[in-house]
Structure formats: C-alpha cells, structure tokens
C-alpha cells in the first residue's frame, strides 16, 4: 500500500474531515480514503447529464416520442384598457408598470430562457 502525506491542509478542511469521519464511525484516515476512492473511481464524468441519462436508459430500448406541433403564443392582454376610475398619478404609475410588464412578457414569449435583468429591475423598483 502507498503512503500519502498532505501538507498545508486548511484547519477547516481537517475539522470537516474529522466530523465526517465521526459521523461515519471511522478514522480520519479511512474517511479520506473513502472520499478519494469515491472521487476518483467515478465512471465517465466527461459526458453531460443528458448523455449519461440517455446511456443509462438506452439498454431498455429507449422511447421515441413525437413532438407536437407548436402553435403561435396567444397575444398578451391589453392591460391598459383595464385602467379605469383611478387617479391620474396612480394611472400613470400603473401604465408604466403595465408597459414594463408587457415588455417583459414579450421577451419571455420570444425567448423564455432570456429575460433582461434591467426589465425586472425597473419593474420591481418602480
């Protein structure tokens, strides 16, 4: 068996290793061996999660799903028409909020994964 010495180990790491060893009921040395074993004997981690999931379930024969046709998203409601019977200052503020919200919704509909932080920030700060 090989011997490994680790110098300049942070006290927090040493303390965490000691606590982990105590929780597992073993020595710090054994806990370090287990951690190294788990970290270094993992299977092919160069592939992404999707590839690993596909590889795992490919042996079961897989499943081909047909994708449904996508339709155009429905238009956003015109919230400005809903503003009635409010004071002028409240109406102006609500109009600004509605415009920002419509712009945010439009960007989400066009690209659901990219919403501009500035739009959310302005909307929240207003």
Secondary structure, DSSP 8 states (H G I E B T S, - for coil): -------S--HHHHHHHHHHHHHHTS-HHHHHHHHHHHHHS----SS-HHHHHHHHHHTTT-----------------GGGG--S--HHHHHHHHHHHHHHHHHHHHHHH-TT---HHHHHHHHH-
